[in-house]
Amino acid sequence: MIEVQEQQVEDILQDAIQRITTSGKDFQLVSITKKIQTTNPVHFFEAALRLNKERVFWTSAKESFTMTGVGNAFEMDANENRFSFIESAWEQLRGQAVIYNPYEVPGTGLVSLGGMDFDPEKKRTELWGDFPSIYFTVPEYLLTKFENECYLTVNIKITKEDHVIQLSNQIRNDERILLSLKELEKQPLEIVQQHDIAPDQWKQIVQKATEEISHDQVDKVVLAREVRLKLNRDVNRAAVIEKLIATQSNSYVFAFEQKNSCFIGASPERLVKIKNKELLSTCLAGTAPRGKTNEQDKKIANALMQDMKNRQEHDFVVQMIKQGVAKYCEQVYVPEVPIIYPLKNLQHLYTPVTGVLKQGHSIFDIVSQLHPTPALGGLPRTASMLFIRENELLDRGWYGAPVGWFDYNENGEFAVAIRSGLIQKDEASLFAGCGVVKDSQPEEEFEETRIKFAPMLSVLGGES
Ligand SMILES: C=C(O[C@H]1C=CC=C(C(=O)O)[C@@H]1O)C(=O)O
């Protein structure tokens, strides 16, 4: 293993500047990874405020794996053919980048993180104005923490005009700032106003969906709604991340900043994970609350396992994911019966799907094939998406869509961005939805969404 020493960084930069001058290319992306002392990824996130750069945060459900990205060394977005466009931009970058990364750890080196609109065909509102329809960034600084080891990757987009000493001083200075913070400032956050957007109208749409289902227009539709909050102060996003990590076990905690907005959440739902060609996807649909005692909790879990409505809702997701994955994978395995996936406020039906990615396929194929699963869209896909597009009162933006990352070694992971909200200064919009099938009751579905708001509400100063 050859580590890049401090003084070698300057040689690498010098080399890249020389190469760009002779090659005629516009820029050269250089990515350098080193191991650093164990540090707190949330403090790193907060410290980045002093650099005035956009930040991203990602931590993986159940694994000791966290990434904090600061600044944008390279950005990818697209208007049409969004998956293939991002994939080809990434392939191009991967081909030209100079990468110094002696570590085998997924999520170190050249990595890109981002997300996208749930439905690119839905009319956009001002709410999501800061967010592109699809966006992936290669951060300037990426802290990757895996099982207590920390790696710092610096990605630099070098142009002919750059100077080595200036660049290396800048990097040293930024790193010092990013690694300097030891704790977060505590500022009590309170919700001063909470407004459910059009609850009665939402229930009527649920009713309408059940009618369309009984007329065989569609089998399942997921309908979401919004709660709008006013807080007593501007939200400290690092503090929200810290609280989500502390309270929402079994979840991906993520945050993506764009201009004045931050999309943040703690989602239990994995869309896909690829590690060394091995695929893991999960089906998560069918919901019940947690019990107050162990005994009550078990009783509710048993009832959820036996409940035909929830089992059907879940099975729609399993069948679709199994079929979608089979197109691109060998050795697909799906257990016959779901298990219970417990969260702080809720429990879900959960079925893992495993397989091995066939040669020539990538995480992009899987994400574009699976999104939206019937856990967020419905079944059949086209009819349910049309129903949502035409009836739902909400601009979902990135809610319910894939968010995640991929690296230059073809590893990556995407979650479905639920249990989430969009934070803008001292305001927030929270989103939650539920699967509607033939026997759904609007009041019960409303109650289910109410509980799904709890993870975000509780970290913003509301009740847990
Ligand atoms: C749409 C959401 O949850 C989905 C994921 C798990 C269980 C669900 C359900 O039981 O309805 C939903 O399909 C949400 O939390 O906003």
The ligand as an SDF file (V2000), in Angstrom:
LIG
                    3D

 16 16  0  0  0  0  0  0  0  0999 V2000
  -44.3260    6.3410    1.5540 C   0  0  0  0  0  0  0  0  0  0  0  0
  -43.8080    6.1080    2.7440 C   0  0  0  0  0  0  0  0  0  0  0  0
  -43.5860    4.8410    3.2220 O   0  0  0  0  0  0  0  0  0  0  0  0
  -43.5440    3.7210    2.3550 C   0  0  0  0  0  0  0  0  0  0  0  0
  -42.5190    2.8260    2.8870 C   0  0  0  0  0  0  0  0  0  0  0  0
  -42.7890    1.8600    3.8250 C   0  0  0  0  0  0  0  0  0  0  0  0
  -44.1220    1.5510    4.1300 C   0  0  0  0  0  0  0  0  0  0  0  0
  -45.1350    2.1230    3.4500 C   0  0  0  0  0  0  0  0  0  0  0  0
  -46.5340    1.7620    3.7380 C   0  0  0  0  0  0  0  0  0  0  0  0
  -46.7690    0.8370    4.5310 O   0  0  0  0  0  0  0  0  0  0  0  0
  -47.4600    2.4120    3.2290 O   0  0  0  0  0  0  0  0  0  0  0  0
  -44.9090    3.0470    2.3060 C   0  0  0  0  0  0  0  0  0  0  0  0
  -45.0480    2.3160    1.1350 O   0  0  0  0  0  0  0  0  0  0  0  0
  -43.4250    7.2040    3.6650 C   0  0  0  0  0  0  0  0  0  0  0  0
  -42.9430    6.9320    4.7530 O   0  0  0  0  0  0  0  0  0  0  0  0
  -43.5980    8.3840    3.2810 O   0  0  0  0  0  0  0  0  0  0  0  0
  1  2  2  0
  2  3  1  0
  2 14  1  0
  3  4  1  0
  4  5  1  0
  4 12  1  0
  5  6  2  0
  6  7  1  0
  7  8  2  0
  8  9  1  0
  8 12  1  0
  9 10  2  0
  9 11  1  0
 12 13  1  0
 14 15  2  0
 14 16  1  0
M  END
$$$$
